[in-house]
Amino acid sequence: MKFKRVLLKLSGEALMGEQLHGICPARLNTYAREIRSALSLGVELAIIIGGGNIYRGLQGMSKGMDRVQGDYMGMMATVINALAMQGELEKLQVKSTILSGMQVQPVTEPMTRRRANELLSNGQVVIVAGGTGNPFFTTDTAAALRASEIQADVILKGTRVDGIYSADPEKDSHAIKYDTITFDEVYEKRLKVMDLTAITMCRENKLPVVVFNMNNEGSLMRVLQGENIGTLVTD
C-alpha cells in the first residue's frame, strides 16, 4: 500500500450522478462501497465533500446574494452531504463521525486535530464538513487545511475525469493528460486543479495531490495500492 492516512476530496456535483441537482442514491452507494473497500486495506480515511450539488456561494453572489451569507449557505450544504454519506456508510456497517468547522448540533462535533486523529487511529472514517468555518474559502482549501492538520500522506481528489489535462478533455479532444506535474507548473499553466489558495497550502506543506476518476469502479483501491492512475501533483 502506498498511503497510510489520506484525505479524500469529493465534489458535491459528483453526488448528483446523472441528475441536475441533489443527491443520487446510486452514486452515493457506489462511493460508500468504494470507501468500505479502502478501509479493508487498513488505510485511515478522512473525507471532505463539497456542496455544489445543493448550493454554491459564488453562484449566489453572481445573482446578487451577499458573498458572506452565500458562503455560509454553501458550508451548510456540505453538512447535508456529510450526513448523507454518513447514513450510507452506516448501512454498510462502516463507523463514521462528522467533524465540522461550523457548529451544527446535534449532528456534528467540532473539528479539532486531536479529535480527528483519535477517530482515525480507532479505524473510523472522519467526514469533515463546514469547510474551514469561514467565508471566502473553498472546500478545496478546507481539504488542504484539514489534510495538513491531520498530517495526511496525500489528498486524493476524486473527479469525473481520469487526471489533469492541458485543457478540458470533455471539450477539447486534443487535450494532453499529465501523469505527473509540479505545483509550479499548475500555477504557470493556470490549470484548474484546485484554487490557488489550496495549491499554495499543499506546496508549502509538501502535501501531494492525486487527481483521479472516482467514478471508475475500483479506482480508489488502485490509487491506494500505488497504481499510477490519474495525475500526481507534487514538488
VOPAGU-2260 file (C-alpha; in pm, 1 decimal, decimal comma):
REM VOPAGU-2260
SITE   aa  ch    i         X         Y         Z
SITE  MET   A    0       0,0       0,0       0,0
SITE  LYS   A    1     133,5     340,3     -94,7
SITE  PHE   A    2     -54,2     559,6     154,1
SITE  LYS   A    3    -146,2     508,7     519,1
SITE  ARG   A    4    -355,0     818,0     600,0
SITE  VAL   A    5    -539,0    1001,0     324,4
SITE  LEU   A    6    -791,9    1276,1     278,1
SITE  LEU   A    7   -1042,6    1204,8       1,7
SITE  LYS   A    8   -1188,4    1517,8    -154,9
SITE  LEU   A    9   -1513,6    1473,5    -346,9
SITE  SER   A   10   -1709,8    1743,3    -523,8
SITE  GLY   A   11   -2072,5    1793,7    -435,6
SITE  GLU   A   12   -2154,3    1774,2    -806,0
SITE  ALA   A   13   -2019,8    1418,1    -810,3
SITE  LEU   A   14   -2306,8    1312,3    -585,3
SITE  MET   A   15   -2562,0    1426,5    -843,9
SITE  GLY   A   16   -2489,6    1133,9   -1075,7
SITE  GLU   A   17   -2694,4    1197,6   -1389,2
SITE  GLN   A   18   -2929,2    1430,7   -1203,9
SITE  LEU   A   19   -2920,7    1807,8   -1241,4
SITE  HIS   A   20   -2905,9    1869,9    -867,4
SITE  GLY   A   21   -2934,5    1697,6    -530,9
SITE  ILE   A   22   -2803,1    1355,9    -430,1
SITE  CYS   A   23   -2822,5    1042,5    -644,6
SITE  PRO   A   24   -2876,7     741,4    -413,7
SITE  ALA   A   25   -2699,1     503,6    -653,1
SITE  ARG   A   26   -2391,1     726,5    -678,3
SITE  LEU   A   27   -2382,5     774,6    -302,3
SITE  ASN   A   28   -2395,7     396,6    -252,5
SITE  THR   A   29   -2116,5     341,4    -504,8
SITE  TYR   A   30   -1889,6     585,9    -324,8
SITE  ALA   A   31   -1970,7     434,0      14,8
SITE  ARG   A   32   -1879,2      87,3    -111,7
SITE  GLU   A   33   -1551,7     220,3    -253,6
SITE  ILE   A   34   -1473,7     374,5      84,7
SITE  ARG   A   35   -1552,3      48,3     266,8
SITE  SER   A   36   -1315,6    -136,6      34,5
SITE  ALA   A   37   -1042,0     119,4     101,7
SITE  LEU   A   38   -1073,5      59,3     474,6
SITE  SER   A   39   -1007,9    -310,5     419,2
SITE  LEU   A   40    -651,9    -212,9     328,7
SITE  GLY   A   41    -600,8     -63,4     672,8
SITE  VAL   A   42    -593,7     292,3     543,9
SITE  GLU   A   43    -700,9     577,8     770,6
SITE  LEU   A   44    -950,7     786,3     575,9
SITE  ALA   A   45   -1090,8    1136,4     611,7
SITE  ILE   A   46   -1342,0    1272,9     360,5
SITE  ILE   A   47   -1443,7    1621,5     254,4
SITE  ILE   A   48   -1740,8    1667,9      20,2
SITE  GLY   A   49   -1823,6    1996,6    -148,9
SITE  GLY   A   50   -2173,1    2140,9    -154,1
SITE  GLY   A   51   -2215,3    2240,1    -517,4
SITE  ASN   A   52   -2494,5    1990,8    -578,5
SITE  ILE   A   53   -2707,3    2193,6    -336,9
SITE  TYR   A   54   -2571,1    2547,8    -330,2
SITE  ARG   A   55   -2260,9    2736,4    -441,1
SITE  GLY   A   56   -2181,2    3068,3    -275,7
SITE  LEU   A   57   -2018,0    3221,7    -582,9
SITE  GLN   A   58   -2320,7    3143,7    -797,3
SITE  GLY   A   59   -2540,9    3315,1    -545,0
SITE  MET   A   60   -2315,8    3621,2    -546,6
SITE  SER   A   61   -2346,3    3646,0    -926,1
SITE  LYS   A   62   -2722,0    3682,9    -875,0
SITE  GLY   A   63   -2699,0    3948,4    -606,6
SITE  MET   A   64   -2659,0    3734,9    -293,6
SITE  ASP   A   65   -2423,1    3868,7     -27,6
SITE  ARG   A   66   -2093,2    3676,4     -56,2
SITE  VAL   A   67   -2055,5    3602,7     313,9
SITE  GLN   A   68   -2415,9    3487,5     350,2
SITE  GLY   A   69   -2383,0    3273,8      38,1
SITE  ASP   A   70   -2063,8    3110,9     161,1
SITE  TYR   A   71   -2228,3    3013,1     487,6
SITE  MET   A   72   -2515,2    2862,8     289,4
SITE  GLY   A   73   -2260,3    2664,6      88,0
SITE  MET   A   74   -2096,8    2540,9     408,7
SITE  MET   A   75   -2434,6    2425,4     534,2
SITE  ALA   A   76   -2476,1    2232,2     208,7
SITE  THR   A   77   -2157,9    2039,6     288,3
SITE  VAL   A   78   -2313,6    1933,2     618,4
SITE  ILE   A   79   -2615,3    1792,0     432,5
SITE  ASN   A   80   -2383,6    1592,2     203,6
SITE  ALA   A   81   -2180,8    1472,6     502,3
SITE  LEU   A   82   -2498,0    1345,8     669,4
SITE  ALA   A   83   -2597,8    1163,7     351,4
SITE  MET   A   84   -2256,3     995,8     329,6
SITE  GLN   A   85   -2261,8     902,5     697,2
SITE  GLY   A   86   -2604,7     743,4     657,0
SITE  GLU   A   87   -2489,3     540,4     356,8
SITE  LEU   A   88   -2174,0     423,5     534,8
SITE  GLU   A   89   -2381,7     313,8     833,6
SITE  LYS   A   90   -2589,6      91,6     603,2
SITE  LEU   A   91   -2261,5     -83,6     517,7
SITE  GLN   A   92   -2162,9    -117,5     884,7
SITE  VAL   A   93   -1886,9     143,6     848,5
SITE  LYS   A   94   -1843,9     367,4    1150,6
SITE  SER   A   95   -1800,4     738,8    1085,5
SITE  THR   A   96   -1814,6    1070,1    1267,9
SITE  ILE   A   97   -1884,0    1413,2    1122,0
SITE  LEU   A   98   -1649,8    1687,0    1239,7
SITE  SER   A   99   -1740,5    2037,0    1128,2
SITE  GLY   A  100   -1579,9    2378,4    1107,6
SITE  MET   A  101   -1930,0    2512,2    1175,1
SITE  GLN   A  102   -2126,2    2411,0    1482,0
SITE  VAL   A  103   -2437,2    2221,0    1372,8
SITE  GLN   A  104   -2565,3    2044,0    1680,0
SITE  PRO   A  105   -2662,5    1769,8    1737,3
SITE  VAL   A  106   -2536,6    1615,1    1411,7
SITE  THR   A  107   -2171,3    1725,5    1413,2
SITE  GLU   A  108   -1881,3    1756,9    1652,4
SITE  PRO   A  109   -1629,3    2045,0    1642,1
SITE  MET   A  110   -1341,2    1984,7    1403,1
SITE  THR   A  111   -1017,9    1961,8    1602,5
SITE  ARG   A  112    -695,1    1790,1    1509,1
SITE  ARG   A  113    -691,6    1595,3    1834,8
SITE  ARG   A  114   -1042,6    1454,9    1782,1
SITE  ALA   A  115    -979,0    1373,9    1416,0
SITE  ASN   A  116    -657,3    1189,4    1499,9
SITE  GLU   A  117    -829,5     993,4    1775,8
SITE  LEU   A  118   -1109,6     878,2    1545,9
SITE  LEU   A  119    -878,2     792,2    1257,9
SITE  SER   A  120    -648,4     591,4    1483,8
SITE  ASN   A  121    -951,6     393,9    1601,2
SITE  GLY   A  122   -1046,8     299,7    1246,4
SITE  GLN   A  123   -1337,3     536,9    1198,1
SITE  VAL   A  124   -1399,4     736,4     882,9
SITE  VAL   A  125   -1385,8    1107,9     960,9
SITE  ILE   A  126   -1621,4    1313,9     746,5
SITE  VAL   A  127   -1519,2    1678,7     763,6
SITE  ALA   A  128   -1797,1    1928,0     691,2
SITE  GLY   A  129   -1846,7    2302,2     719,4
SITE  GLY   A  130   -1544,0    2399,0     511,6
SITE  THR   A  131   -1290,5    2597,9     710,0
SITE  GLY   A  132   -1574,4    2750,7     910,5
SITE  ASN   A  133   -1505,3    3086,3     746,0
SITE  PRO   A  134   -1638,7    3256,4     431,7
SITE  PHE   A  135   -1416,9    3326,1     129,1
SITE  PHE   A  136   -1255,1    2980,0     137,6
SITE  THR   A  137   -1345,6    2686,5     -85,7
SITE  THR   A  138   -1376,7    2322,6      12,3
SITE  ASP   A  139   -1051,9    2264,8    -180,7
SITE  THR   A  140    -880,7    2498,5      63,3
SITE  ALA   A  141   -1058,1    2323,9     350,5
SITE  ALA   A  142    -921,4    1993,6     219,2
SITE  ALA   A  143    -566,7    2131,1     210,9
SITE  LEU   A  144    -607,2    2272,9     561,8
SITE  ARG   A  145    -756,2    1960,0     718,9
SITE  ALA   A  146    -513,9    1726,8     541,7
SITE  SER   A  147    -225,7    1934,2     676,4
SITE  GLU   A  148    -374,4    1929,5    1026,8
SITE  ILE   A  149    -408,2    1551,5    1040,7
SITE  GLN   A  150     -73,4    1501,6     863,1
SITE  ALA   A  151    -226,1    1306,0     577,8
SITE  ASP   A  152      11,4    1144,9     330,9
SITE  VAL   A  153    -185,6    1274,8      34,2
SITE  ILE   A  154    -503,3    1441,1     -85,9
SITE  LEU   A  155    -693,7    1218,7    -325,2
SITE  LYS   A  156    -918,0    1437,2    -536,8
SITE  GLY   A  157   -1190,0    1221,1    -690,0
SITE  THR   A  158   -1338,9    1375,5   -1002,7
SITE  ARG   A  159   -1523,2    1258,0   -1313,8
SITE  VAL   A  160   -1210,3    1272,1   -1533,1
SITE  ASP   A  161    -905,1    1047,8   -1504,7
SITE  GLY   A  162    -649,1    1315,0   -1421,1
SITE  ILE   A  163    -526,2    1661,4   -1510,7
SITE  TYR   A  164    -524,9    1770,5   -1874,9
SITE  SER   A  165    -383,6    2066,6   -2063,0
SITE  ALA   A  166    -743,9    2164,3   -2142,9
SITE  ASP   A  167   -1090,6    2035,6   -2060,2
SITE  PRO   A  168   -1092,7    1685,6   -2215,6
SITE  GLU   A  169   -1473,0    1697,3   -2235,9
SITE  LYS   A  170   -1445,8    1998,1   -2467,2
SITE  ASP   A  171   -1105,9    1957,5   -2637,1
SITE  SER   A  172   -1024,8    1621,0   -2796,6
SITE  HIS   A  173    -659,3    1726,4   -2830,6
SITE  ALA   A  174    -612,7    1786,6   -2458,4
SITE  ILE   A  175    -298,5    1620,6   -2320,5
SITE  LYS   A  176    -304,9    1429,3   -1994,0
SITE  TYR   A  177     -27,8    1476,6   -1739,3
SITE  ASP   A  178      88,5    1172,3   -1542,9
SITE  THR   A  179     280,5    1396,5   -1303,4
SITE  ILE   A  180     302,0    1773,0   -1271,7
SITE  THR   A  181     454,0    2015,9   -1024,1
SITE  PHE   A  182     269,6    2277,6    -822,7
SITE  ASP   A  183     469,4    2545,9   -1005,9
SITE  GLU   A  184     354,6    2409,6   -1342,4
SITE  VAL   A  185      -6,0    2417,9   -1223,3
SITE  TYR   A  186      45,0    2788,3   -1148,5
SITE  GLU   A  187     222,3    2863,1   -1475,8
SITE  LYS   A  188     -24,4    2675,8   -1695,8
SITE  ARG   A  189    -323,9    2810,9   -1499,8
SITE  LEU   A  190    -468,7    2462,4   -1469,5
SITE  LYS   A  191    -792,7    2437,3   -1276,4
SITE  VAL   A  192    -688,9    2162,9   -1037,4
SITE  MET   A  193    -772,8    2338,9    -710,8
SITE  ASP   A  194    -798,2    2704,9    -624,9
SITE  LEU   A  195    -467,8    2886,1    -578,8
SITE  THR   A  196    -501,8    2912,5    -200,9
SITE  ALA   A  197    -533,9    2534,3    -177,6
SITE  ILE   A  198    -244,9    2474,0    -417,2
SITE  THR   A  199     -22,3    2713,6    -221,0
SITE  MET   A  200    -106,4    2541,7     107,4
SITE  CYS   A  201     -32,1    2198,6     -37,3
SITE  ARG   A  202     301,0    2313,7    -177,4
SITE  GLU   A  203     407,7    2483,0     145,1
SITE  ASN   A  204     320,3    2173,1     347,8
SITE  LYS   A  205     472,9    1931,0      94,8
SITE  LEU   A  206     135,4    1762,1      57,8
SITE  PRO   A  207      96,4    1575,9    -273,6
SITE  VAL   A  208    -235,0    1562,1    -457,7
SITE  VAL   A  209    -360,3    1280,7    -679,0
SITE  VAL   A  210    -643,0    1365,0    -918,7
SITE  PHE   A  211    -829,1    1058,5   -1046,1
SITE  ASN   A  212   -1166,8     942,3   -1175,4
SITE  MET   A  213   -1367,7     834,7    -872,4
SITE  ASN   A  214   -1648,9     712,0   -1098,4
SITE  ASN   A  215   -1442,2     422,5   -1233,5
SITE  GLU   A  216   -1519,7     126,8   -1009,4
SITE  GLY   A  217   -1218,5      20,5    -803,6
SITE  SER   A  218   -1016,6     333,1    -884,5
SITE  LEU   A  219    -983,8     440,4    -522,1
SITE  MET   A  220    -839,8     100,0    -429,9
SITE  ARG   A  221    -598,9     115,8    -720,5
SITE  VAL   A  222    -468,4     456,2    -615,2
SITE  LEU   A  223    -426,2     342,0    -256,0
SITE  GLN   A  224    -234,4      35,1    -370,9
SITE  GLY   A  225      11,0     255,4    -557,7
SITE  GLU   A  226    -101,5     217,0    -916,7
SITE  ASN   A  227     -11,6     508,9   -1140,0
SITE  ILE   A  228    -358,8     612,7   -1243,8
SITE  GLY   A  229    -470,8     973,2   -1251,6
SITE  THR   A  230    -224,4    1261,2   -1212,6
SITE  LEU   A  231      18,6    1320,8    -926,8
SITE  VAL   A  232      81,5    1684,4    -829,5
SITE  THR   A  233     394,5    1734,5    -622,3
SITE  ASP   A  234     709,5    1943,7    -585,3
